[in-house]
Amino acid sequence: DGGITQSPKYLFRKEGQNVTLSCEQNLNHDAMYWYRQDPGQGLRLIYYSQIVNDFQKGDIAEGYSVSREKKESFPLTVTSAQKNPTAFYLCASSFQGGRQPQHFGDGTRLSIL
Amino acid sequence: KQEVTQIPAALSVPEGENLVLNCSFTDSAIYNLQWFRQDPGKGLTSLLLIQSSQREQTSGRLNASLDKSSGRSTLYIAASQPGDSATYLCAVMERETNAGKSTFGDGTTLTVKP
């Protein structure tokens, strides 16, 4: 079945540590997105990528980094510079142009040890 | 900067009731609007996508309308069921080349009581 796989489901970060969240899709989508969701709030865009080897900052990119070396994969690294990383992270993908719905993974919950 | 507001933040209704969820946005120059459902601890599931040229979309007991000029969309749920209990989010996509960036509302948490 086609879909988006995020791993791990739960992740714990120590102070000063970088952690990487995985996002893989087999929907043949061009565009991929990373969102952050805090309790009781909507989603805020961290980074997005329209094609391989290209990505742009969203509204809250500080303290995060991404890469897009393959069409299927869009990993997100939460760096030690992100001082408040505890949140629910959601990856999404879609065909370019916005005429088709965005599809989401089941998320990764990141907490601080 | 686009802002999306959803009212009410929470709603509790008895089973069988028809209900309306509201979404408003500040910049009417949108490309499309999408309604999502989110169950606790899960990702988002797309319910309906309305292009800027459309007025409404229907899927089963769900009907979403779009009024760009007034910056509003509504999601109508007919004959609500306990299984409809979830958080419903709307998202507007900007018309910026093919960027496809979306701005989300904070959601309406719906509880349908048996």
Interface residues (C-beta under 8 A of the other chain):
Chain A: I4 Q6 A31 Y33 Y35 G40 Q41 G42 L43 R44 L45 Y48 Q50 Q56 G58 F88 L90 A92 S94 Q96 G97 G98 R99 Q100 P101 Q102 H103 F104 G105 D106 G107 R109
Chain B: V4 A9 Y31 N32 Q34 F36 G41 K42 G43 L44 T45 S46 L49 Q51 L89 A91 M93 N98 A99 G100 K101 S102 T103 F104 G105 D106 G107
